[in-house]
Amino acid sequence: MAHGSSVSVRRSGVPRAPGVGEIRKIDARTWGYLALSGFAGSAVGTVFFTLALKYGNATVVNVVLNIQPVISTIGAFLFFGDRLGPRFFLYAGMAIVAGVFVSVAHPTLIAVSFERAGLNRGTGYALICALFWGLATVAGRGVMTGMSLRLASSLRIVVGLICMTLILLAYGKLNGTALWPAAAQAHATKAMIWLALLASISGGIPLLVYFEGLRLTRASTAGYFEMMQTLAAVCITWGFFRATLEPHQVFSGLVLIAAVAMVHRVQQRTEQSETRR
């Protein structure tokens, strides 16, 4: 019966846990991409995203993050040799300029003060976050060329956890008071439930889907689908948290999204022409 069960599992397509043998076959290049993916995406990118939300307008932060696909496209060109479309720099430039205007709440006050114009630390942290998340997308594509989906997802969590632990240690936050503050202690059960939901709904499950998408497509294309995350976040921050935008910021945000969509279209045509050759 045991032998028959194992055969039926293989035929049904149910994935088995990766073994030690697969880990031994991973080359140094793939380990490097995994380290970069975990460090840039799971640890550093998350830190700067949190800082951006703390010091900036949450809606502005999520719109600015739409610049990330441009970064991942350039990264794919540098790391994997993906061709850039003929009008890539035109649309990428439009996206960057639009991102600047999204970040500025009061353009007429730029000459007076960047802070009064709306350019604050939150915007800077958002741009740094976009840089690291864009690099993580490229690195994730490199990871998927050298290991299976389940192993990549598991190891990125481990690498991200190690990097985040080192960051907390460096900032002196690796203690009970910082990790489990008084508010969490007062509602321990509720806090544990929310942490479990956060780890599964926004962590584990999306990570599996993320790596499967990277396995099936190019890094330069995958970054554009991540735009849907920031667009959904904009709806939430504006609709539920009342983090509104000025009219010119709304227009600039639409231009930014349109420009990035055009970059995606140009890159898609370039990839299709390469496939036909």
C-alpha positions as CSV (number, residue, x, y, z in Angstrom):
1,M,0.0,0.0,0.0
2,A,2.8,2.4,0.8
3,H,4.4,1.9,-2.6
4,G,1.0,2.3,-4.3
5,S,0.4,5.5,-2.4
6,S,3.7,7.1,-3.4
7,V,3.0,6.2,-7.1
8,S,-0.4,7.8,-6.9
9,V,1.0,10.9,-5.3
10,R,3.6,11.3,-8.1
11,R,1.0,10.8,-10.8
12,S,-1.4,13.3,-9.2
13,G,1.2,16.0,-9.4
14,V,1.2,16.7,-5.6
15,P,4.6,18.4,-4.9
16,R,7.0,16.7,-2.6
17,A,9.2,18.5,-0.1
18,P,12.6,19.3,-1.5
19,G,15.4,17.0,-0.3
20,V,18.9,17.6,0.9
21,G,20.1,16.4,-2.5
22,E,18.5,19.4,-4.3
23,I,20.2,21.8,-1.8
24,R,23.6,20.3,-2.6
25,K,23.1,20.9,-6.3
26,I,22.6,24.6,-5.9
27,D,25.5,26.5,-7.4
28,A,27.2,29.6,-5.9
29,R,25.5,32.0,-8.4
30,T,22.0,30.8,-7.3
31,W,23.0,31.2,-3.7
32,G,24.1,34.7,-4.4
33,Y,20.8,35.6,-6.1
34,L,18.9,34.0,-3.1
35,A,20.9,36.1,-0.6
36,L,20.2,39.3,-2.6
37,S,16.5,38.4,-3.0
38,G,16.1,37.8,0.8
39,F,18.2,40.7,1.8
40,A,16.8,43.3,-0.6
41,G,13.2,42.1,-0.7
42,S,12.3,40.5,2.6
43,A,14.5,42.6,4.9
44,V,15.8,46.0,3.7
45,G,12.9,46.7,1.3
46,T,10.4,46.0,4.1
47,V,12.2,48.2,6.5
48,F,12.2,51.2,4.1
49,F,8.6,50.6,3.2
50,T,7.6,50.7,6.9
51,L,9.7,53.9,7.3
52,A,8.0,55.4,4.2
53,L,4.5,54.8,5.7
54,K,5.6,56.3,9.0
55,Y,7.0,59.5,7.6
56,G,5.0,60.0,4.4
57,N,1.5,60.0,2.9
58,A,0.5,56.4,2.5
59,T,-1.2,56.9,-0.8
60,V,1.8,58.9,-2.2
61,V,4.1,56.1,-1.0
62,N,2.1,53.4,-2.9
63,V,1.9,55.4,-6.1
64,V,5.6,56.2,-6.0
65,L,6.3,52.5,-5.7
66,N,5.0,52.0,-9.2
67,I,8.4,53.1,-10.4
68,Q,9.7,49.7,-9.3
69,P,9.0,47.9,-12.6
70,V,11.3,50.4,-14.4
71,I,14.1,49.5,-11.9
72,S,13.5,45.7,-12.4
73,T,13.6,46.2,-16.2
74,I,17.0,47.9,-16.0
75,G,18.1,45.2,-13.6
76,A,17.0,42.5,-15.9
77,F,19.0,44.2,-18.7
78,L,22.1,44.4,-16.6
79,F,21.9,40.9,-15.0
80,F,20.2,38.7,-17.6
81,G,20.8,40.6,-20.8
82,D,17.1,41.3,-21.5
83,R,16.8,43.7,-24.4
84,L,15.4,47.1,-23.8
85,G,12.6,48.2,-26.1
86,P,13.3,51.1,-28.6
87,R,11.1,53.6,-26.6
88,F,12.0,52.3,-23.1
89,F,13.9,55.4,-22.0
90,L,11.2,57.7,-23.3
91,Y,8.4,56.1,-21.2
92,A,10.7,55.4,-18.3
93,G,11.7,59.1,-18.2
94,M,8.0,60.0,-18.2
95,A,7.4,57.6,-15.3
96,I,10.2,59.2,-13.3
97,V,9.0,62.8,-13.9
98,A,5.5,61.8,-13.1
99,G,6.7,60.1,-9.9
100,V,8.4,63.4,-8.8
101,F,5.1,65.4,-9.3
102,V,3.2,62.7,-7.4
103,S,5.6,63.2,-4.5
104,V,5.1,67.0,-4.4
105,A,1.9,68.1,-2.8
106,H,2.5,71.8,-3.3
107,P,4.7,72.5,-6.4
108,T,4.6,76.3,-6.0
109,L,6.4,76.0,-2.6
110,I,9.4,74.1,-4.0
111,A,11.4,77.4,-4.2
112,V,10.6,78.1,-0.5
113,S,11.2,74.6,1.0
114,F,11.2,71.1,-0.2
115,E,9.6,70.0,3.1
116,R,6.7,72.6,2.7
117,A,6.3,71.5,-0.9
118,G,5.7,67.9,0.3
119,L,9.0,66.3,-0.4
120,N,9.7,64.5,2.9
121,R,11.6,61.6,4.2
122,G,8.7,59.3,3.4
123,T,9.1,59.9,-0.3
124,G,12.8,59.2,-0.1
125,Y,12.3,56.0,1.8
126,A,9.7,54.9,-0.8
127,L,12.2,55.4,-3.6
128,I,14.8,53.4,-1.8
129,C,12.2,50.7,-1.1
130,A,11.3,50.6,-4.8
131,L,15.0,50.2,-5.7
132,F,15.5,47.3,-3.3
133,W,12.2,45.6,-4.3
134,G,13.1,46.0,-8.0
135,L,16.5,44.4,-7.4
136,A,14.7,41.6,-5.4
137,T,12.5,40.9,-8.4
138,V,15.5,40.5,-10.6
139,A,17.3,38.4,-8.1
140,G,14.2,36.2,-7.6
141,R,14.3,35.4,-11.3
142,G,17.9,34.3,-10.9
143,V,16.9,32.1,-8.0
144,M,14.2,30.3,-10.0
145,T,16.7,29.3,-12.7
146,G,18.6,27.2,-10.2
147,M,16.1,25.7,-7.7
148,S,12.5,24.6,-7.4
149,L,9.6,26.8,-6.3
150,R,9.1,25.3,-2.9
151,L,12.8,25.4,-2.0
152,A,13.2,29.0,-3.2
153,S,10.2,30.2,-1.2
154,S,11.4,28.4,2.0
155,L,15.0,29.6,1.7
156,R,14.0,33.2,1.0
157,I,12.0,33.2,4.2
158,V,15.0,31.9,6.1
159,V,17.4,34.4,4.5
160,G,15.0,37.3,5.1
161,L,14.5,36.2,8.7
162,I,18.3,36.1,9.3
163,C,18.8,39.5,7.6
164,M,16.0,41.1,9.6
165,T,17.3,39.6,12.8
166,L,20.8,41.1,12.1
167,I,19.1,44.5,11.4
168,L,17.2,44.4,14.7
169,L,20.4,43.5,16.5
170,A,22.3,46.4,14.9
171,Y,19.6,48.9,16.0
172,G,19.3,47.4,19.5
173,K,15.7,46.3,19.0
174,L,16.3,42.5,19.5
175,N,14.7,42.4,23.0
176,G,11.3,41.5,24.5
177,T,10.2,45.1,25.0
178,A,10.6,46.0,21.4
179,L,9.4,42.8,19.8
180,W,6.4,42.4,22.1
181,P,5.3,45.9,23.3
182,A,2.8,46.7,26.0
183,A,-0.1,47.0,23.5
184,A,0.5,43.4,22.2
185,Q,0.8,42.1,25.7
186,A,-2.5,43.6,26.7
187,H,-4.2,41.8,23.8
188,A,-2.0,38.8,23.4
189,T,-4.6,36.5,21.7
190,K,-5.7,39.1,19.2
191,A,-2.1,40.0,18.4
192,M,-1.2,36.4,17.8
193,I,-4.1,36.0,15.4
194,W,-3.2,39.1,13.5
195,L,0.4,38.0,13.3
196,A,-0.6,34.6,11.9
197,L,-2.9,36.2,9.3
198,L,-0.1,38.6,8.4
199,A,2.4,35.8,8.0
200,S,0.1,33.7,5.8
201,I,-2.0,36.1,3.8
202,S,0.6,38.7,3.1
203,G,3.7,36.6,3.5
204,G,3.7,32.8,2.8
205,I,1.0,32.5,0.2
206,P,1.9,35.5,-2.0
207,L,5.6,34.4,-1.9
208,L,4.7,31.0,-3.5
209,V,2.7,32.8,-6.2
210,Y,5.5,35.3,-6.6
211,F,8.2,32.7,-7.3
212,E,5.9,30.7,-9.6
213,G,5.3,33.8,-11.6
214,L,9.0,34.5,-11.8
215,R,9.6,31.0,-13.0
216,L,7.1,31.4,-15.9
217,T,8.1,34.9,-17.1
218,R,11.0,37.3,-17.4
219,A,12.1,39.5,-14.6
220,S,11.5,42.6,-16.8
221,T,7.8,41.5,-17.3
222,A,7.2,40.2,-13.7
223,G,7.8,43.6,-12.2
224,Y,4.8,45.1,-14.0
225,F,2.3,42.7,-12.5
226,E,3.5,43.8,-9.1
227,M,1.9,47.2,-9.9
228,M,-1.4,45.7,-9.0
229,Q,-0.3,45.4,-5.4
230,T,0.4,49.2,-5.1
231,L,-2.8,50.0,-7.0
232,A,-4.8,47.9,-4.5
233,A,-3.0,49.6,-1.6
234,V,-3.8,53.1,-3.0
235,C,-7.5,52.1,-2.9
236,I,-7.2,51.0,0.7
237,T,-5.2,53.9,2.0
238,W,-7.4,56.5,0.2
239,G,-10.7,54.8,0.9
240,F,-10.2,53.6,4.4
241,F,-7.4,55.8,5.9
242,R,-8.3,59.0,4.1
243,A,-4.7,59.6,2.8
244,T,-5.9,61.8,0.0
245,L,-4.0,63.3,-3.0
246,E,-4.1,66.7,-4.6
247,P,-5.7,66.9,-8.1
248,H,-2.3,67.3,-9.8
249,Q,-1.0,64.3,-7.8
250,V,-3.9,62.2,-9.1
251,F,-3.2,63.3,-12.7
252,S,0.6,62.6,-12.2
253,G,-0.3,59.2,-10.7
254,L,-2.3,58.3,-13.8
255,V,0.5,59.5,-16.1
256,L,2.9,57.4,-14.0
257,I,0.8,54.3,-14.3
258,A,0.2,54.8,-18.1
259,A,3.9,55.4,-18.7
260,V,4.9,52.2,-16.8
261,A,2.2,50.3,-18.7
262,M,3.7,51.6,-22.0
263,V,7.1,50.4,-20.8
264,H,5.6,47.0,-20.2
265,R,4.0,47.0,-23.7
266,V,7.3,47.9,-25.4
267,Q,9.2,45.2,-23.4
268,Q,6.5,42.7,-24.3
269,R,6.8,43.4,-28.0
270,T,10.6,43.1,-27.7
271,E,10.3,39.7,-26.0
272,Q,7.9,38.5,-28.6
273,S,10.2,39.5,-31.4
274,E,13.0,37.6,-29.7
275,T,10.9,34.5,-29.3
276,R,10.1,34.4,-33.1
277,R,13.7,34.4,-34.0
